[in-house]
Amino acid sequence: MRRTGINTYPVELFSEMHYSQAYKAQEPPRLAPLADSVVFVSTGHPDSVLRVPDKRSRTYDPVIAGNLYQVNCSVCHGMTGLGDGKAARHITSSSSFYATNEGEPYKSPPNLVESAANRLNEREIMFRFVSGWNGPVMPEFGKILAEEDIRDIVNYIFDDSTGLSK
């Protein structure tokens, strides 16, 4: 096959638009920032301590909290919080991501009912929930859920009348 010109392809099928003189004319106009806009500057650090306010912005509803727990927690911790969720056997497998990186399989997802019975510090559980636990095993829900949702789930774990601890 004989090549003609300086094109890379024998037949010009792909026009290289970024080499074209007309390319900039075909770009949409760039939007200028607003005159009174402010550059975003992060003031926190990912490893900073979570400051949990004492007052809640909404009242605790065990039905909502139960649904939040079921959607976000039950896959590992189980519907009853005993650490027997559907993903538990995969997390504890010797071929899991955790076992591959850490050298040994993860023991098991914590039994939340036992944790609540031992009255672990609710603030500590909130912090673990927000920032994750044991690297890839417990995800960071602080970037996914609102603080009120996290607080509802923690209250659901400790609730003696309608939550996991009943």
Summary of the structure (lengths in Angstrom):
residues: 166
radius of gyration: 26.3
end to end distance: 79.8
largest distance: 83.3
contacts: 345
relative contact order: 0.14
helix: 38%
strand: 1%
